[in-house]
C-alpha cells in the first residue's frame, strides 16, 4: 500500500475524476490509515511503498503489478500521467527481493488482471490491452480468460468484479454440471452489465454460484473489495452486496474510502496483494 500523502484529483482519466471537485486530504489520510489498521486487525501484513511527489494516483497500489507464486508482472500505464509510477513500484519490488517482468503492452496490474484460483480473469476495453492477457498467460502459466468491459464507469476489471476465494458458504462445491468447475474456480462477485454479452456468458458458465451485484452497489464501489476467503473488506454504502455476502457465510468488514472514489478508486485499488 502507498500512503496518500500527495493524493488529489489533478487530472481526469476516468469518468469519476473531476478536477473541480476538491479532495479532503486529511480525511483521505484518515480513511487510508483506517484500512491499513483493519487489515492488520484481521491478521494481515501490510507493507508500504514511499509516495512520490507529483504522482497523486500512486496510492492506487493495485495498478502497479500482479504477483502470483512470487512472480511479479509489472505495469505499463495507459495514461501518461501515471507512467512514472511503474518505476517507483518496480524499485520497491526489487529492494524486497523480487524480480520484475516489465510488460510489453499496456497493462495496469491488478486493475485488470484478477487472479481467481487456477485462472487469471483479464479485463480489456478501456485500459489494459488484449496483448497483455496473452503475456500474462505466458508469464504465469495460468489460463487467462479475457473479458470485455463495455461501461466506462467500470473502466478496470476490479471495479466490476472481485474474487471471493475458496471458502464461505457453498464454496468448493461442484457447480452441478458434474465436471467440478465450481470446485476449481472458487467464486466471484460481479456486476453483469459492465461486461459484453459474450463475457457475461463466460462468467455465468465459470461461476454459476456468483454473487450478483446491483448497479447501486457497483456504483458504490462495492465490487472494488478485497476478500481473504472469509472476511470481505467492502465499502459500507454497498449495503445490498454486504447483505448478500453475509447470507452466503462471509463476514463483511465495512471500510469507508469515499474520498478515493473521487478519483475512481476504492479498497481494492489501494491494495496490492503479494501472492508468494
N, C-alpha and C positions, 0 to 999 in steps of 0.2 A: 504494500500500500504506500501511497505518497501523500504526505501532508498537503492540504490545500492552501499553503502559505501565499501562493500567487494566484489563486483561483479567482476568475472573473469572466464575464461574457464580453470578450474583446472583439469578437468577430462572429459571423453566423455561417456555420457549415452544416446545420441540420434545421428542420422546421421548428425545433424547440427554442432555438437561440435567438434572442432579441437584444441587440446592443443597447436599446433604450430602457431595458429592464434592469434596475440595479440589483446587485448581489449583496446580501447581508454577510459580509466576510466573517464577522465574529460568529454569527450563527452557523455558517458553513463549517467553521473550525470545530465548533461545539458538536455539531451533528457527526462529523467525521470521527472525532475523538470518542464519541459515544459508540459508534460502530466498532472501532478498534477494541474498546473495553468489553463490549458484548461478545465479540469473538473470543477474547481471552477468558471471559467468564464461563464460556462454554467449552473450554479446553483446547482452543486452537492457538497456534503460534502465529504471531503477526510480526513480520519484519518490514522495515520501512526503507524507502528509497528517498534520497535527499531531493527536494524540489529544486527546480532551476528557474531563476527569474526570467520572465518573458515567455514561459510555457504554461499558460493558465490551465490547460487541459491535462497536464501531466498527472493530476490527481486521479484521472481515469486509468488506473494501472492495468485493467484487464486488456486494454487495447495494445499493450506493449509486447505481448508474446503469447504463445501457447506452450505449456510444459506438460509432457506426457512421458512417463517412465524415466524421468530425469533428463529428457532430451528437450532442448529449447529451440522452437522455431520463432525467430524474431518478427519484427513488424516492419512494414513499409507503408506509410500512411498515404491516403488519397489526397488529403488537404495539405498544401504546402506549409500551413501554419503549424501543423503537428509533426512534421517530418523530423525535426531535431530531437524529439522525444526518444526516437529509436536508439540513438547513440547513448543517451543517458541511461536507459534501461539495460542496454547491452553491456555497458560498463559494470553495472551492479551485478548482473548475472556472472560475468567473467570474474569479478572480485569475489564472488560467492562460490567459485569453483565449477561453474557450468560452462560448457561450450555452447556457443550460439550460432545457429544456422540462419544467415540472413536470407529472407525470401527474395526470389527473383521477380515476383509480381506484387501488385498492391495487395497487402494482407494486413488486416487490422486485428490480429491477435484473437483473444477470446471474445472480442466483439462479434466476430462472425464464424469462429471455429469453436464449437462446443463439444468437448469430449463427453460421450454418453456411453458408458460401459465399453463394449467392444468397438463402438463406432465413433466417428467424428462427424457430427452434423455441421454442415458448412453453408453459410448464407452468402448470397450474392444479390446484386440488383442496384445497390447504392454505393457500396464501398469496396469490399474485397472482391477481387476478380476471380472468374472461374478457374483460371490457370493456377491460382494459389491453392485451390482444392486438390488438384492433381499433385501439386508439390507437397502438400501436407500428407497425402496418402503415401507417396514415395518415401517421405522422410520418417514418418511414424510407423509405416507398415500396418495401418489400420484402415478398414473400409471407410471411405469418406463419402458422405452422401450429400449431394448438392441440393440446396433448397432455394427457390426463387422468392425473394421478398418483393412485394408489389405496393406496399403502402409506405410513403416516405416518412410518416411519423414513426415507423418502426424500421429505421434505417440500418440497424445492426440486428443480427440474429438474437443477441442477448437482450433485446428489448421486447421480443415476441415469443421467447421460448427459454425454459431452463430445465436442467436435468435434476430430477428428484433423487436419483440414486437407486440402490438395490433394495433398500429397506422400506419399512412402512406397511400399512395395511394393504394386503393384496399384492405387494411387490414380490418378485421371484416366482410368481405363479405362471403356469402356462397361459397363453393367450386364448386358448380354446380351439385353435385350429390344428392342434396335435403336433405342431413342429417345434414348440418350445421357444418361439420368438420372444415372447414376453419375458421369459426367464433370462435370456441372454441380454436383452436390451435394457432392462430396468424400466424406468418410467420417466415421463416428462410432464410439464405443464406448458400449454401454449395457447395462442390466440389465432385460430384458423384463418380469418380474413386477412391477416398480414402476409399470407402466402398465396402463390399461384395455385390454380386448381390441381395441377399435377403434383405439386409439393404437398398440398393438403392430403392427397390420397396416399402419398408415400408415408406421411406421418401417421395417418389413420391405420395403415397396414402394420407399421412397425410398432406402434404404441396404442393398441386398441383400448387400453385402460387409462389413457392420458387424462389429466385434469384439464378441462377446457375453461379458459378464462373469458370473461365478458369484455366488451370494449371498454367499459368504465374501469375495470380492474387493470386492463392493459395500459390505458392512458394514465393510470396512477403509478405506472412503472412496477406493478405487482409481479411482472414476469422478469424484471431485472433483479432477480433474487438469487440467493446462494443457499444451497441445501447440503448438509453433511450426511444425508441419508435418514436423519431423524428430525433435526431442527431445521427449520426453513426461516432464514433471515429475510424479512419481507417488509415492504412499505405498509404502514398501518392503514393507509387510505384504500388499499385494495381489499376491502372487508369481505366481499363475496368470495374472493380467492382464499383469503385466510380461513373462512368458514369451511370451504371445500377441503382444504388441506387437513384441517383438524378432523373432519369427518373421515378422512382416509387414514388417520392414525399418525399423521405427522404432528410436530409441535411447532406452530408458528411463533417466531420471535420478531415482533414488530420493531422496526428501527426507522425513524423519520429522517430522510435525506432530501427534504423538499427543496432546499436551496440548490442542490445539484441538478434537479430537474430543469432548472432554468437554462442549463447547458445541454440538456438531453441525456442526463446520466442519473444513476441510482446506485443501489447497493452493489450489484454485480460489477458495474462499470468501475467502481472504486476498488475492486478486489481481484488481484491476480492470484490464481491458485497454483501452487507448486506441487505437482504430482510426481513424486520421486519413485 
